Amino acid sequence: MSDINRRDLLKQAAATTALASFARLDTPASAAQATATAAPPVERFFPAGFTRSEVKTSGATINVVKGGDGPPLLLVHGAPQTHITWRTVAPQFARNYTVIVPDLRGYGDSSKPADTPDHVNYSKRNMALDLVEVMKHFGFSRYPVVGQDRGGRVGHRLTVDHPDIVTKLAVLDIVPTHYHYTHVTLEFAQAYPHWFNYLQPAPGPENTLKAQNDAAAGRAATDAAKEYSRVYTDLANLHGMCEDYRASASVDLKYDEDDLKNGRKIPVPLLTLWSTRGPIGRLFDVLNIWKTYANPSQVTGKGMDGGHYLQEDLPDAVAAEIAGFVKA
């Protein structure tokens, strides 16, 4: 698909799936100026032996939890969640690995770099570089990467940009971003309206999300739900997430197209796990799509009977699949 046709499709899909109107609340003109809420100690979500720290990278300050002992393993969350999405899986891996669990820039208690017209500060390239520098801070130069949702997209970019660093890549419930935006269909737009809603100029989507999440905050019953609500009602976090999506539909696509033009694909073993209940399993030939972005002989995967957040719905089964893949 040509750049012109792709852009036309994006515009059409955005127009047909965008929110009917964005409530403009009394918020700063730039959502990035909002002050984040105070962070409670998130160590309560992890067992003894896990510690929290902040690592300064060349472009951000990354909130990260570390636990266990042994070879390194990097676990990366998706949107709109934070590192606590791995709270049940990470302790299982900590028995045999040193587990590093960060918040991506723009999410959770990591910093929110100023946005730019080209959205490059929220590109997967810069997010991936943060993770390389975090791992280097802890003394690790080669390691497997596991990412769910947006974390898998960052893992994809990390593996292509730094093939000497990533040993294996596991992605949960995604197909490549480039494939999504170059194969726009009505079914895709209907299943993923937020992929187009969040592309609208700030602060429209951010304000709408905040109003919705503020209204829902009182329904948070569990400790984890309350922690997610703290993040979901923070305008700076919402802006960081929207910038992530805006980057995916702009600067990230340029990087992806350059990779494909020059034959750069995922050079390491790839495991893809997907939900059989959701649109990824329903709309896409997940395994074969990933084979076009990697070495086909090194791609394995399976559907699993859980929701989009497989690591929360099926933590034991997901941990078992990843453990077998990493050890193989």
ABEGO torsion letter per residue (X at the ends): XBAAAAAAAAAAAAAAABBABBBBBBBBABAAABBBBBBBBAAAABBBGBBBBBBBBAABBBBBBBBEBEBBBBBBBBOABBAAAAAAAAAAAAAABBBBBBBBBGBEABBBBBBBAAGAAABAAAAAAAAAAAAAAAGBABBBBBBBEAAAAAAAAAAAABAAABABBBBBGBBBAAAAAABBBAAAAAABAAAAAAABBOAAAAAAAAAAAAAAAAABABAAAAAAAAAAABAAAAAAAAAAAAAAABAAAAAAAAAAAAGBBBABBBBBBBBAABAAAAABBAAAAAAAABBAAABBEBBBBBBABAAAABAAAAAAAAAAAAAX
